[in-house]
Amino acid sequence: MAEPSTETPARRGLTASPRYPLIVIALAVLSHGGFALSGQGFTPFYPFIRDDFNLTATQIGLVTGTIFAAATVTSAGFGWTIDRFGVRIMAGWTMVLSGLVVSSLYFATNFWLLIVIAAAMGSLRPVGHPAGTKAIVDWVSPLRRGTAMSIKQAGNPILGALAAALVPPIAVAYGWRIAAVAMGGFIVAGGLLILALYRDRDREEPQARRRPHTPFFAGMMKAVRDRDISFAVGFGFPMVGAQVATLTYFILFLNDELGVPVIVAGGMLALLQVSNIVMRIAWGVISDTLAKGRRKPVLYLSGLITALVLFIMALLPEGTPYWALVVMSIALGGTVTSWVSVHAVLLSELADREQVGTTIGYASTVSRTGIVVAPPLFGLLADAASYQTAWLALVGAILVGLLLLIPVHERKRVEAPA
C-alpha cells in the first residue's frame, strides 16, 4: 500500500524559498495547459479548417482522434521517462518542440497533411499531465494536493478559454494559419520558462540519486496489476472521452444544430472554460475540506451531474435562447470538463512516489483510448443519426464508468511539510 513520503526536501538556491511550492504550482499550470493547447485548445480552429478543407463532422472527429491516438502510443513511455529523467528536462524541452510543431500548421495544405501534423502534436502532448502531477506530488503536502492539483488542472481550461476567445477573431482578421503560429510561439515560451525555473526534487536530494530506477516494463506491470489503480483508470475511460467529444463538437453543435454564429459560439466555449477553471479548483477544495481528503465521493457526485447535464444537452432545440445556452455552457464547464483534477489526485495517491509518472502514463494510455474512439464515433453518430443520439451515447458511457469506481479503495494520506 503506497503512502506519500514525509521526508522534507533539501532546500538550496531557488528551492530554499518557502514560496517555491507556489512557483511549482504555477509551472504545473503552465505545463498542463501548454501541452493541452495541442488538443482541447485546438478546437477553436475547427470551423476555419472545416471551411478551408471542406471537411465533414466525421473528418473533424478524425483530426481530434489522431491527436489522441498518437498521445495514446506515447503516454506510458513519457510517464516513465519523467520518473527516470525528471520533470524539468522532459517538460521543458518537449514543450518547446510541441510549440514548433503547432506552428508548422501554417504549412498545412490538405486534410492528410493536417492529419500528419495532428499526429505529431499528439505524440508530444502526454508529457504535460504526468509532469505537472509529479511536480505537485514532490513539492506540495498531501492534505493540500486536492486544491493544488485542481489549480494545476485549471491550466487546461485557462489556456483553453484564452484560445477560444482569441483564436476566432485572430483567424478572422489574419487567417487561421497566423493564429496557429501565435499559439505555437506561446507554447515555446512556456517551455523555456519551465527550464529556467523548475528544479526536480530528486535532484535536490543527494540520497535520491542512489535510488534504483524501476525498468519501464516492470513499472508498467506494477501499475497494471494494482486492482485499485486499474479500476480508477477504468472510471476515467468514458469520462475523458465525453470531455474531449464535448469540447470538439461544442462550437460545431451550436453553429450547425442551433444556428449560433461562430463568434458567439466561441464566446460560449470561452465561458464554458471559465466555468471549468472555477469548478476544477472548487472540486479540489471540496475534496480536501468537506470530503476530508476523500476523492471517491467527489468523483461520484461530479460523474452523476455530468450525465444529467449531457442528457439536458441532448434535448436542446433549435432556437434555444442565448440565456439558456449561457447556463448550459456554465453547467458543462462545471461538470464534463472539471472532474479530472480530483481523479489525478486519486491516481497519484494510489501510486508509490517513485511510480507517479509511470502510473499517470498508464492511466493516460487507457483514457486516451476513449479519447481516440469518442470524437470520431460522436461525429459518426451525429452524421448518421443526430446530435441528440450522440449526446445520449455519452450519458450511457458515463453511467458505466461510475460502476467501475465502486471497487476502488482509497489509501491513507500522511501530512508532509510543504
Secondary structure as GFF3:
##gff-version 3
##sequence-region A 1 418
A	DSSP	three_ten_helix	13	16	.	.	.	ID=ss1
A	DSSP	alpha_helix	20	36	.	.	.	ID=ss2
A	DSSP	three_ten_helix	40	45	.	.	.	ID=ss3
A	DSSP	alpha_helix	46	53	.	.	.	ID=ss4
A	DSSP	alpha_helix	57	85	.	.	.	ID=ss5
A	DSSP	alpha_helix	87	103	.	.	.	ID=ss6
A	DSSP	three_ten_helix	104	107	.	.	.	ID=ss7
A	DSSP	alpha_helix	111	124	.	.	.	ID=ss8
A	DSSP	three_ten_helix	125	127	.	.	.	ID=ss9
A	DSSP	alpha_helix	128	139	.	.	.	ID=ss10
A	DSSP	three_ten_helix	142	144	.	.	.	ID=ss11
A	DSSP	alpha_helix	145	153	.	.	.	ID=ss12
A	DSSP	alpha_helix	155	174	.	.	.	ID=ss13
A	DSSP	alpha_helix	176	197	.	.	.	ID=ss14
A	DSSP	alpha_helix	201	204	.	.	.	ID=ss15
A	DSSP	three_ten_helix	206	210	.	.	.	ID=ss16
A	DSSP	alpha_helix	216	225	.	.	.	ID=ss17
A	DSSP	alpha_helix	227	252	.	.	.	ID=ss18
A	DSSP	pi_helix	253	257	.	.	.	ID=ss19
A	DSSP	alpha_helix	262	288	.	.	.	ID=ss20
A	DSSP	alpha_helix	296	314	.	.	.	ID=ss21
A	DSSP	alpha_helix	322	333	.	.	.	ID=ss22
A	DSSP	alpha_helix	340	350	.	.	.	ID=ss23
A	DSSP	three_ten_helix	353	355	.	.	.	ID=ss24
A	DSSP	alpha_helix	356	384	.	.	.	ID=ss25
A	DSSP	alpha_helix	387	405	.	.	.	ID=ss26
###
